[in-house]
Amino acid sequence: METVKDVCRATGVTRKRLFYYDRIGLLKPTKRVGPQKTKMYGPKAIERLRLILLYQKAGLRLSEIEKILDGDDESKADCLLSALARLKKQADEIEQQISFARQLLNTIDDKQNNPE
């Protein structure tokens, strides 16, 4: 069993984030010990945290991650497909913004190189 401090050190997650995951029900401590009810995390909880971090790195929202971790295979696939579609749309929007910014930069360059 690992303490909050140990889990944070091992995973790079802040204490605040770990407590937030507990508060929203995404990652509950395995047990609480002692008079102060110290949170302790077992190997399964730590593995779940690593999966949460992996899915977050892939751009998934916490609500999507929860469905993937707690759902059946069909709902996991549906959720991942939905997330991929959302991420693709965001990427397309960013590409449009980059293209527009380049066009704006080109107009500035043209004005500097061809003063009237």
N, C-alpha and C positions, 0 to 999 in steps of 0.2 A: 504494500500500500504506500502511496506517495502523498505527501502533503501538498497544499496549494503552491507553496514556495518551490518545491521540487518539480512539480508539473510545469510551472511557469518557466523555470530555469531550463528544463529539458526540451520544451516546445517553442519557447520564445513568445508565448502568449502572456499578455499582461494579467495581473490579478483582477483588474477591473473587468476585462473581457471574460475571463473564466467565471466570475461571479454573475455577469450578464447572461452567459449561456445557462447557468443554473437557474437564474430568475425566470427566463423564458421557457425553461423545460427542455432545452436542446441537449444539455449535458449535466446530468445530476451527479453529485459525488456518490461513490459506491457506498460509503457509510460516514457517519459522524461519530467522533470519539471524544471522551473526556467531558468534564463539566462545561466547557465552552463550546461543545459540539463542533470540534475542529473537523473540517471537511477533509476526507481522504479519498483518493482515487486509485482504483485497481487497474490491472492491465487492460481489461475490456473498455473501461472509461477512457483511458489514455489512447487506446487505438481509435476509439470513436472521435476523440479530439483531433487526432492526426488526420482522420478522414474529413472532418469538418474543415480543417485548414486546407487540405488538398482541394476540396470542392470550392472553397472560397477563392483559392488561387486561380481556379478555372473560371471564376466570374459568377458563380452561382450565389443566389440570395439565400439567407438563412432559412426562409420558409421553404425554398426548394430543397435545400440540404436536408431539412428535417423530413420531408416527404421521401426523399431518396433513402435515407438511413432507416426510416421506420416503415416504409411501404413494402408492398409485395413487388415482385419482379415487373409486372405490367405497369404499375403506377410509377415505378422507378424509371422505366424506359420512357413513359409519357412525359414525366417531369424533365428528364434529360433532353428529350427532343424539343420540348417547349423552351427550355433554357437556351439550347443551341440556336433556336430560331430568334430568340430575343437578342442574344449576343451577336448573331449575324446582322440583324437589323441595326444594332448599335455600331458595328464595324462599318457598315455601309454609310451610316450618317457621318461617322468620323472621316471616312474617305472623302465624302462630299465637302466637308469642312476644310480638309487639307487641300483639296483641289481649289476651292474658292480662295483660301489664303494664298496659295501660289499665284493665282490670277491677280490678286491684289498686289502682291509683291512685284510681279512683272510690270504692272502699271507704274509702280513707283520707280523701278529700274529704268523703264522706258523714258520717264520724265527726267530722270537724272542724266541719262545718256543722250537725250535729244531735247535740250532746253530750247524753248521757243523764243 
